[in-house]
């Protein structure tokens, strides 16, 4: 079992910050989706797969 320390934080509800966080979420979801579809298990292979997109 791995223990992960997480720290909650708040931020001003500025549109630019919200857009940045939404874009990051979308990029992570895109990478996870591609990794699952192509059965990729390493960072290097995933990077090669999604880098151009």
C-alpha distance matrix in Angstrom:
0.0 3.8 6.6 9.8 13.2 15.7 19.4 21.8 25.2 28.5 31.1 34.7 35.3 37.2 37.7 36.8 33.4 32.7 33.9 31.8 28.6 29.8 30.5 27.1 25.5 28.0 27.3 23.5 24.3 26.9 24.6 22.0 24.9 26.5 23.3 22.9 26.7 27.0 23.9 23.0 19.7 20.5 21.5 24.9 25.9 25.0 27.0 29.9 29.8 29.9 31.5 35.1 34.4
3.8 0.0 3.8 6.5 10.0 12.7 16.3 19.1 22.2 25.6 28.1 31.8 32.5 34.3 34.9 33.8 30.3 30.0 31.2 28.8 25.8 27.3 27.9 24.4 23.1 25.8 24.9 21.2 22.5 25.2 22.8 20.5 23.8 25.3 22.3 22.4 26.2 26.5 23.6 22.2 18.8 19.1 19.5 23.0 24.3 23.2 24.9 28.0 28.1 28.0 29.3 32.9 32.3
6.6 3.8 0.0 3.8 6.6 9.7 13.1 16.0 19.3 22.8 25.5 29.2 30.2 32.1 33.1 32.2 28.5 28.3 29.9 27.6 24.5 26.3 27.3 23.8 22.7 25.7 25.1 21.6 23.0 25.9 23.9 21.8 25.2 26.9 24.3 24.5 28.3 28.8 26.2 24.7 21.5 21.6 21.5 25.0 26.6 25.1 26.4 29.8 29.9 29.3 30.4 34.0 33.2
9.8 6.5 3.8 0.0 3.8 6.3 9.9 12.8 15.9 19.4 21.9 25.6 26.6 28.4 29.5 28.4 24.8 24.7 26.4 24.0 20.9 23.0 23.9 20.4 19.5 22.8 22.2 18.8 20.6 23.6 21.7 20.0 23.5 25.2 22.9 23.5 27.2 27.8 25.6 23.9 21.0 20.8 20.0 23.6 25.3 23.5 24.4 28.0 28.2 27.1 28.0 31.5 30.7
13.2 10.0 6.6 3.8 0.0 3.8 6.8 10.1 13.1 16.7 19.4 23.2 24.6 26.5 28.0 27.0 23.3 23.5 25.5 23.1 20.2 22.7 23.9 20.5 20.0 23.5 23.1 20.1 22.1 25.1 23.6 22.2 25.7 27.5 25.5 26.3 29.9 30.6 28.7 26.8 24.1 23.6 22.4 25.8 27.8 25.8 26.3 30.0 30.3 28.9 29.5 32.9 32.0
15.7 12.7 9.7 6.3 3.8 0.0 3.8 6.6 9.6 13.2 15.9 19.6 20.9 22.9 24.4 23.7 19.9 20.0 22.2 20.1 17.0 19.5 21.1 18.0 17.3 21.0 21.0 18.2 20.1 23.4 22.3 21.1 24.4 26.5 25.0 25.7 29.2 30.2 28.6 26.9 24.6 24.2 22.6 26.1 27.9 25.5 25.8 29.6 29.6 27.8 28.4 31.6 30.4
19.4 16.3 13.1 9.9 6.8 3.8 0.0 3.8 6.4 10.1 13.0 16.7 18.4 20.6 22.5 21.9 18.1 18.6 21.2 19.2 16.4 19.2 21.1 18.3 18.0 21.7 22.0 19.8 21.8 24.9 24.3 23.4 26.6 28.7 27.6 28.5 31.7 32.9 31.6 29.7 27.7 27.1 25.2 28.5 30.4 27.9 27.8 31.7 31.7 29.6 29.9 32.9 31.6
21.8 19.1 16.0 12.8 10.1 6.6 3.8 0.0 3.8 7.0 10.3 13.8 15.3 17.8 19.8 19.7 16.0 16.0 19.0 17.6 14.6 17.3 19.7 17.4 16.8 20.6 21.5 19.5 21.2 24.5 24.4 23.6 26.4 28.8 28.1 28.8 31.9 33.4 32.4 30.8 29.1 28.8 26.8 30.1 31.7 28.8 28.9 32.6 32.3 29.9 30.4 33.1 31.4
25.2 22.2 19.3 15.9 13.1 9.6 6.4 3.8 0.0 3.7 6.8 10.4 12.4 14.7 17.1 16.9 13.2 13.8 17.0 15.6 13.2 16.3 18.6 16.7 16.7 20.4 21.3 20.0 21.8 24.8 25.0 24.7 27.4 29.7 29.3 30.3 33.2 34.6 34.0 32.2 30.8 30.2 27.8 30.9 32.6 29.6 29.2 32.9 32.8 30.0 30.2 32.6 31.0
28.5 25.6 22.8 19.4 16.7 13.2 10.1 7.0 3.7 0.0 3.7 7.0 8.9 11.6 14.3 14.7 11.3 11.8 15.3 14.6 12.6 15.4 18.0 16.9 16.9 20.3 21.7 20.9 22.5 25.4 26.1 26.0 28.3 30.7 30.8 31.8 34.3 36.0 35.7 34.0 33.0 32.4 29.9 32.9 34.5 31.3 30.7 34.3 34.0 31.0 31.1 33.2 31.3
31.1 28.1 25.5 21.9 19.4 15.9 13.0 10.3 6.8 3.7 0.0 3.7 6.2 8.1 11.1 11.3 8.2 9.3 12.8 12.2 11.1 13.9 16.3 15.7 16.4 19.4 20.7 20.6 22.3 24.9 25.8 26.2 28.3 30.5 30.9 32.2 34.4 36.0 36.1 34.3 33.6 32.8 30.1 32.8 34.3 31.0 30.1 33.6 33.3 30.1 29.9 31.7 29.8
34.7 31.8 29.2 25.6 23.2 19.6 16.7 13.8 10.4 7.0 3.7 0.0 3.8 5.5 9.1 10.1 8.0 9.1 12.5 12.8 12.4 14.8 17.2 17.4 18.2 20.7 22.3 22.7 24.2 26.5 27.8 28.4 30.3 32.4 33.2 34.4 36.4 38.1 38.5 36.8 36.3 35.6 32.8 35.3 36.7 33.3 32.3 35.6 35.2 31.8 31.5 32.9 30.8
35.3 32.5 30.2 26.6 24.6 20.9 18.4 15.3 12.4 8.9 6.2 3.8 0.0 3.8 6.5 8.7 7.2 6.9 10.3 11.6 11.2 12.7 15.4 16.3 16.6 18.8 20.9 21.6 22.6 24.8 26.5 27.1 28.5 30.8 32.0 33.0 34.7 36.7 37.3 35.9 35.8 35.3 32.6 35.1 36.1 32.6 31.7 34.9 34.1 30.6 30.6 31.7 29.3
37.2 34.3 32.1 28.4 26.5 22.9 20.6 17.8 14.7 11.6 8.1 5.5 3.8 0.0 3.8 5.5 5.5 6.3 8.7 10.1 11.0 12.4 14.4 15.7 16.8 18.5 20.2 21.5 22.8 24.4 26.2 27.4 28.7 30.6 32.0 33.3 34.8 36.5 37.5 35.9 35.9 35.2 32.3 34.4 35.5 32.1 30.8 33.8 33.2 29.5 29.1 30.0 27.7
37.7 34.9 33.1 29.5 28.0 24.4 22.5 19.8 17.1 14.3 11.1 9.1 6.5 3.8 0.0 3.8 5.5 5.1 6.1 8.5 10.0 10.4 12.1 14.2 15.2 16.3 18.2 20.0 20.9 22.2 24.3 25.7 26.6 28.4 30.2 31.5 32.6 34.4 35.7 34.2 34.7 34.1 31.2 33.2 33.9 30.4 29.2 31.9 31.0 27.3 27.1 27.6 25.1
36.8 33.8 32.2 28.4 27.0 23.7 21.9 19.7 16.9 14.7 11.3 10.1 8.7 5.5 3.8 0.0 3.8 5.4 5.1 6.1 8.7 9.9 10.5 12.3 14.2 15.2 16.4 18.4 19.9 20.9 22.6 24.4 25.6 27.0 28.6 30.3 31.5 32.9 34.2 32.4 32.8 31.9 28.8 30.5 31.5 28.1 26.6 29.3 28.7 25.0 24.4 24.9 22.8
33.4 30.3 28.5 24.8 23.3 19.9 18.1 16.0 13.2 11.3 8.2 8.0 7.2 5.5 5.5 3.8 0.0 3.8 5.4 5.0 6.2 8.6 9.9 10.6 12.3 14.2 15.4 16.7 18.4 19.9 21.3 22.7 24.3 25.9 27.1 28.8 30.3 31.8 32.6 30.8 30.9 30.0 26.9 29.0 30.2 26.8 25.5 28.5 28.0 24.4 24.0 25.1 23.1
32.7 30.0 28.3 24.7 23.5 20.0 18.6 16.0 13.8 11.8 9.3 9.1 6.9 6.3 5.1 5.4 3.8 0.0 3.8 5.4 5.2 6.1 8.6 9.9 10.6 12.3 14.3 15.5 16.5 18.2 20.2 21.2 22.4 24.4 25.8 27.1 28.5 30.3 31.3 29.9 30.1 29.7 26.9 29.2 30.0 26.4 25.5 28.5 27.5 23.9 24.0 25.1 22.5
33.9 31.2 29.9 26.4 25.5 22.2 21.2 19.0 17.0 15.3 12.8 12.5 10.3 8.7 6.1 5.1 5.4 3.8 0.0 3.8 5.5 5.0 6.0 8.5 9.8 10.4 12.2 14.2 15.2 16.2 18.4 19.9 20.8 22.4 24.2 25.7 26.7 28.4 29.8 28.3 28.9 28.4 25.6 27.5 28.1 24.5 23.4 26.1 25.0 21.3 21.3 21.9 19.3
31.8 28.8 27.6 24.0 23.1 20.1 19.2 17.6 15.6 14.6 12.2 12.8 11.6 10.1 8.5 6.1 5.0 5.4 3.8 0.0 3.8 5.5 5.2 6.2 8.7 9.9 10.6 12.4 14.3 15.3 16.7 18.5 19.9 21.2 22.6 24.5 25.8 27.1 28.2 26.4 26.7 25.8 22.8 24.7 25.6 22.2 20.8 23.7 23.1 19.5 19.1 20.2 18.1
28.6 25.8 24.5 20.9 20.2 17.0 16.4 14.6 13.2 12.6 11.1 12.4 11.2 11.0 10.0 8.7 6.2 5.2 5.5 3.8 0.0 3.8 5.4 5.1 6.2 8.6 9.9 10.6 12.3 14.2 15.5 16.6 18.2 20.1 21.1 22.6 24.3 25.9 26.6 25.0 25.0 24.5 21.7 24.1 25.0 21.4 20.6 23.8 23.0 19.6 19.8 21.3 19.0
29.8 27.3 26.3 23.0 22.7 19.5 19.2 17.3 16.3 15.4 13.9 14.8 12.7 12.4 10.4 9.9 8.6 6.1 5.0 5.5 3.8 0.0 3.8 5.4 5.1 6.2 8.7 10.0 10.5 12.2 14.3 15.4 16.3 18.3 20.0 21.1 22.4 24.3 25.4 24.2 24.7 24.6 22.1 24.4 24.7 21.0 20.5 23.4 22.0 18.5 19.3 20.4 17.5
30.5 27.9 27.3 23.9 23.9 21.1 21.1 19.7 18.6 18.0 16.3 17.2 15.4 14.4 12.1 10.5 9.9 8.6 6.0 5.2 5.4 3.8 0.0 3.8 5.4 5.1 6.2 8.7 9.8 10.4 12.4 14.3 15.2 16.5 18.3 20.0 21.0 22.5 23.9 22.4 23.2 22.7 20.0 21.9 22.2 18.5 17.7 20.3 19.1 15.5 15.8 16.8 14.1
27.1 24.4 23.8 20.4 20.5 18.0 18.3 17.4 16.7 16.9 15.7 17.4 16.3 15.7 14.2 12.3 10.6 9.9 8.5 6.2 5.1 5.4 3.8 0.0 3.8 5.4 5.1 6.2 8.6 9.8 10.7 12.4 14.2 15.5 16.5 18.5 20.0 21.2 22.1 20.3 20.6 19.9 17.1 19.3 20.0 16.4 15.6 18.8 17.9 14.5 14.9 16.6 14.4
25.5 23.1 22.7 19.5 20.0 17.3 18.0 16.8 16.7 16.9 16.4 18.2 16.6 16.8 15.2 14.2 12.3 10.6 9.8 8.7 6.2 5.1 5.4 3.8 0.0 3.8 5.5 5.2 6.1 8.5 10.0 10.6 12.2 14.3 15.4 16.6 18.3 20.1 20.7 19.5 19.8 19.9 17.6 20.2 20.4 16.7 16.8 19.8 18.4 15.3 16.5 18.3 15.7
28.0 25.8 25.7 22.8 23.5 21.0 21.7 20.6 20.4 20.3 19.4 20.7 18.8 18.5 16.3 15.2 14.2 12.3 10.4 9.9 8.6 6.2 5.1 5.4 3.8 0.0 3.8 5.5 5.1 6.0 8.6 9.9 10.4 12.2 14.1 15.4 16.4 18.2 19.6 18.5 19.6 19.8 17.7 19.9 19.5 15.7 15.8 18.4 16.4 13.2 14.7 15.9 12.9
27.3 24.9 25.1 22.2 23.1 21.0 22.0 21.5 21.3 21.7 20.7 22.3 20.9 20.2 18.2 16.4 15.4 14.3 12.2 10.6 9.9 8.7 6.2 5.1 5.5 3.8 0.0 3.8 5.5 5.0 6.2 8.6 9.8 10.6 12.3 14.3 15.4 16.5 17.8 16.2 17.2 16.9 14.5 16.4 16.2 12.5 12.2 14.9 13.4 10.0 11.2 12.9 10.3
23.5 21.2 21.6 18.8 20.1 18.2 19.8 19.5 20.0 20.9 20.6 22.7 21.6 21.5 20.0 18.4 16.7 15.5 14.2 12.4 10.6 10.0 8.7 6.2 5.2 5.5 3.8 0.0 3.8 5.4 5.2 6.2 8.5 10.0 10.5 12.3 14.3 15.5 16.0 14.4 14.8 14.8 12.6 15.3 15.3 11.6 12.0 15.1 13.7 11.0 12.7 15.1 12.9
24.3 22.5 23.0 20.6 22.1 20.1 21.8 21.2 21.8 22.5 22.3 24.2 22.6 22.8 20.9 19.9 18.4 16.5 15.2 14.3 12.3 10.5 9.8 8.6 6.1 5.1 5.5 3.8 0.0 3.8 5.5 5.1 6.0 8.6 9.8 10.6 12.2 14.2 15.0 14.3 15.2 16.1 14.7 17.3 16.5 12.7 14.0 16.5 14.3 11.9 14.4 16.2 13.5
26.9 25.2 25.9 23.6 25.1 23.4 24.9 24.5 24.8 25.4 24.9 26.5 24.8 24.4 22.2 20.9 19.9 18.2 16.2 15.3 14.2 12.2 10.4 9.8 8.5 6.0 5.0 5.4 3.8 0.0 3.8 5.5 5.2 6.2 8.6 10.1 10.6 12.3 13.9 13.1 14.8 15.5 14.0 15.8 14.6 10.9 11.9 13.9 11.3 8.7 11.5 12.9 10.0
24.6 22.8 23.9 21.7 23.6 22.3 24.3 24.4 25.0 26.1 25.8 27.8 26.5 26.2 24.3 22.6 21.3 20.2 18.4 16.7 15.5 14.3 12.4 10.7 10.0 8.6 6.2 5.2 5.5 3.8 0.0 3.8 5.4 5.2 6.0 8.6 9.9 10.6 11.6 10.0 11.4 11.7 10.2 12.2 11.2 7.4 8.7 11.1 9.0 7.0 9.8 12.2 10.3
22.0 20.5 21.8 20.0 22.2 21.1 23.4 23.6 24.7 26.0 26.2 28.4 27.1 27.4 25.7 24.4 22.7 21.2 19.9 18.5 16.6 15.4 14.3 12.4 10.6 9.9 8.6 6.2 5.1 5.5 3.8 0.0 3.8 5.5 5.1 6.2 8.6 10.0 10.2 9.3 10.3 11.6 11.0 13.7 12.4 9.0 11.4 13.7 11.5 10.3 13.4 15.8 13.8
24.9 23.8 25.2 23.5 25.7 24.4 26.6 26.4 27.4 28.3 28.3 30.3 28.5 28.7 26.6 25.6 24.3 22.4 20.8 19.9 18.2 16.3 15.2 14.2 12.2 10.4 9.8 8.5 6.0 5.2 5.4 3.8 0.0 3.8 5.5 5.3 6.2 8.7 9.8 10.1 12.1 13.9 13.7 15.8 13.8 10.6 13.1 14.6 11.5 10.6 14.1 15.7 13.3
26.5 25.3 26.9 25.2 27.5 26.5 28.7 28.8 29.7 30.7 30.5 32.4 30.8 30.6 28.4 27.0 25.9 24.4 22.4 21.2 20.1 18.3 16.5 15.5 14.3 12.2 10.6 10.0 8.6 6.2 5.2 5.5 3.8 0.0 3.8 5.4 5.1 6.0 8.2 8.0 10.7 12.1 12.0 13.3 10.8 7.9 10.4 11.3 7.9 7.6 11.4 12.9 11.1
23.3 22.3 24.3 22.9 25.5 25.0 27.6 28.1 29.3 30.8 30.9 33.2 32.0 32.0 30.2 28.6 27.1 25.8 24.2 22.6 21.1 20.0 18.3 16.5 15.4 14.1 12.3 10.5 9.8 8.6 6.0 5.1 5.5 3.8 0.0 3.8 5.6 5.4 5.6 4.7 7.0 8.9 9.4 11.2 8.9 6.3 9.7 11.0 8.5 9.1 12.5 14.8 13.6
22.9 22.4 24.5 23.5 26.3 25.7 28.5 28.8 30.3 31.8 32.2 34.4 33.0 33.3 31.5 30.3 28.8 27.1 25.7 24.5 22.6 21.1 20.0 18.5 16.6 15.4 14.3 12.3 10.6 10.1 8.6 6.2 5.3 5.4 3.8 0.0 3.8 5.6 5.0 6.6 8.5 11.4 12.7 14.7 12.2 10.1 13.5 14.6 11.8 12.5 16.0 18.0 16.5
26.7 26.2 28.3 27.2 29.9 29.2 31.7 31.9 33.2 34.3 34.4 36.4 34.7 34.8 32.6 31.5 30.3 28.5 26.7 25.8 24.3 22.4 21.0 20.0 18.3 16.4 15.4 14.3 12.2 10.6 9.9 8.6 6.2 5.1 5.6 3.8 0.0 3.8 5.7 7.9 11.0 13.6 14.8 16.0 12.9 11.1 14.3 14.5 11.1 12.1 15.9 17.1 15.4
27.0 26.5 28.8 27.8 30.6 30.2 32.9 33.4 34.6 36.0 36.0 38.1 36.7 36.5 34.4 32.9 31.8 30.3 28.4 27.1 25.9 24.3 22.5 21.2 20.1 18.2 16.5 15.5 14.2 12.3 10.6 10.0 8.7 6.0 5.4 5.6 3.8 0.0 3.8 5.5 9.1 11.3 12.8 13.4 9.9 9.0 12.3 11.9 8.9 10.9 14.4 15.8 15.0
23.9 23.6 26.2 25.6 28.7 28.6 31.6 32.4 34.0 35.7 36.1 38.5 37.3 37.5 35.7 34.2 32.6 31.3 29.8 28.2 26.6 25.4 23.9 22.1 20.7 19.6 17.8 16.0 15.0 13.9 11.6 10.2 9.8 8.2 5.6 5.0 5.7 3.8 0.0 3.8 6.4 9.5 11.9 13.0 9.9 9.5 13.2 13.4 11.1 13.2 16.5 18.5 17.9
23.0 22.2 24.7 23.9 26.8 26.9 29.7 30.8 32.2 34.0 34.3 36.8 35.9 35.9 34.2 32.4 30.8 29.9 28.3 26.4 25.0 24.2 22.4 20.3 19.5 18.5 16.2 14.4 14.3 13.1 10.0 9.3 10.1 8.0 4.7 6.6 7.9 5.5 3.8 0.0 3.8 6.0 8.2 9.3 6.4 6.1 9.9 10.4 8.8 11.0 13.8 16.4 16.2
19.7 18.8 21.5 21.0 24.1 24.6 27.7 29.1 30.8 33.0 33.6 36.3 35.8 35.9 34.7 32.8 30.9 30.1 28.9 26.7 25.0 24.7 23.2 20.6 19.8 19.6 17.2 14.8 15.2 14.8 11.4 10.3 12.1 10.7 7.0 8.5 11.0 9.1 6.4 3.8 0.0 3.8 6.9 8.9 7.4 7.5 10.9 12.2 11.5 13.3 15.6 18.7 18.7
20.5 19.1 21.6 20.8 23.6 24.2 27.1 28.8 30.2 32.4 32.8 35.6 35.3 35.2 34.1 31.9 30.0 29.7 28.4 25.8 24.5 24.6 22.7 19.9 19.9 19.8 16.9 14.8 16.1 15.5 11.7 11.6 13.9 12.1 8.9 11.4 13.6 11.3 9.5 6.0 3.8 0.0 3.8 5.5 5.5 6.2 8.6 10.2 10.7 12.5 13.9 17.2 17.9
21.5 19.5 21.5 20.0 22.4 22.6 25.2 26.8 27.8 29.9 30.1 32.8 32.6 32.3 31.2 28.8 26.9 26.9 25.6 22.8 21.7 22.1 20.0 17.1 17.6 17.7 14.5 12.6 14.7 14.0 10.2 11.0 13.7 12.0 9.4 12.7 14.8 12.8 11.9 8.2 6.9 3.8 0.0 3.8 5.6 5.1 6.0 8.6 9.8 10.6 11.3 14.9 15.7
24.9 23.0 25.0 23.6 25.8 26.1 28.5 30.1 30.9 32.9 32.8 35.3 35.1 34.4 33.2 30.5 29.0 29.2 27.5 24.7 24.1 24.4 21.9 19.3 20.2 19.9 16.4 15.3 17.3 15.8 12.2 13.7 15.8 13.3 11.2 14.7 16.0 13.4 13.0 9.3 8.9 5.5 3.8 0.0 3.8 5.4 5.1 6.3 8.6 10.2 10.2 13.6 15.2
25.9 24.3 26.6 25.3 27.8 27.9 30.4 31.7 32.6 34.5 34.3 36.7 36.1 35.5 33.9 31.5 30.2 30.0 28.1 25.6 25.0 24.7 22.2 20.0 20.4 19.5 16.2 15.3 16.5 14.6 11.2 12.4 13.8 10.8 8.9 12.2 12.9 9.9 9.9 6.4 7.4 5.5 5.6 3.8 0.0 3.8 5.4 5.2 6.2 8.8 9.9 12.8 14.1
25.0 23.2 25.1 23.5 25.8 25.5 27.9 28.8 29.6 31.3 31.0 33.3 32.6 32.1 30.4 28.1 26.8 26.4 24.5 22.2 21.4 21.0 18.5 16.4 16.7 15.7 12.5 11.6 12.7 10.9 7.4 9.0 10.6 7.9 6.3 10.1 11.1 9.0 9.5 6.1 7.5 6.2 5.1 5.4 3.8 0.0 3.8 5.4 5.0 6.2 8.1 11.3 11.7
27.0 24.9 26.4 24.4 26.3 25.8 27.8 28.9 29.2 30.7 30.1 32.3 31.7 30.8 29.2 26.6 25.5 25.5 23.4 20.8 20.6 20.5 17.7 15.6 16.8 15.8 12.2 12.0 14.0 11.9 8.7 11.4 13.1 10.4 9.7 13.5 14.3 12.3 13.2 9.9 10.9 8.6 6.0 5.1 5.4 3.8 0.0 3.8 5.4 5.5 5.4 9.0 10.2
29.9 28.0 29.8 28.0 30.0 29.6 31.7 32.6 32.9 34.3 33.6 35.6 34.9 33.8 31.9 29.3 28.5 28.5 26.1 23.7 23.8 23.4 20.3 18.8 19.8 18.4 14.9 15.1 16.5 13.9 11.1 13.7 14.6 11.3 11.0 14.6 14.5 11.9 13.4 10.4 12.2 10.2 8.6 6.3 5.2 5.4 3.8 0.0 3.8 5.8 5.6 8.0 10.0
29.8 28.1 29.9 28.2 30.3 29.6 31.7 32.3 32.8 34.0 33.3 35.2 34.1 33.2 31.0 28.7 28.0 27.5 25.0 23.1 23.0 22.0 19.1 17.9 18.4 16.4 13.4 13.7 14.3 11.3 9.0 11.5 11.5 7.9 8.5 11.8 11.1 8.9 11.1 8.8 11.5 10.7 9.8 8.6 6.2 5.0 5.4 3.8 0.0 3.8 6.1 7.8 8.5
29.9 28.0 29.3 27.1 28.9 27.8 29.6 29.9 30.0 31.0 30.1 31.8 30.6 29.5 27.3 25.0 24.4 23.9 21.3 19.5 19.6 18.5 15.5 14.5 15.3 13.2 10.0 11.0 11.9 8.7 7.0 10.3 10.6 7.6 9.1 12.5 12.1 10.9 13.2 11.0 13.3 12.5 10.6 10.2 8.8 6.2 5.5 5.8 3.8 0.0 3.8 5.8 5.5
31.5 29.3 30.4 28.0 29.5 28.4 29.9 30.4 30.2 31.1 29.9 31.5 30.6 29.1 27.1 24.4 24.0 24.0 21.3 19.1 19.8 19.3 15.8 14.9 16.5 14.7 11.2 12.7 14.4 11.5 9.8 13.4 14.1 11.4 12.5 16.0 15.9 14.4 16.5 13.8 15.6 13.9 11.3 10.2 9.9 8.1 5.4 5.6 6.1 3.8 0.0 3.8 5.6
35.1 32.9 34.0 31.5 32.9 31.6 32.9 33.1 32.6 33.2 31.7 32.9 31.7 30.0 27.6 24.9 25.1 25.1 21.9 20.2 21.3 20.4 16.8 16.6 18.3 15.9 12.9 15.1 16.2 12.9 12.2 15.8 15.7 12.9 14.8 18.0 17.1 15.8 18.5 16.4 18.7 17.2 14.9 13.6 12.8 11.3 9.0 8.0 7.8 5.8 3.8 0.0 3.8
34.4 32.3 33.2 30.7 32.0 30.4 31.6 31.4 31.0 31.3 29.8 30.8 29.3 27.7 25.1 22.8 23.1 22.5 19.3 18.1 19.0 17.5 14.1 14.4 15.7 12.9 10.3 12.9 13.5 10.0 10.3 13.8 13.3 11.1 13.6 16.5 15.4 15.0 17.9 16.2 18.7 17.9 15.7 15.2 14.1 11.7 10.2 10.0 8.5 5.5 5.6 3.8 0.0
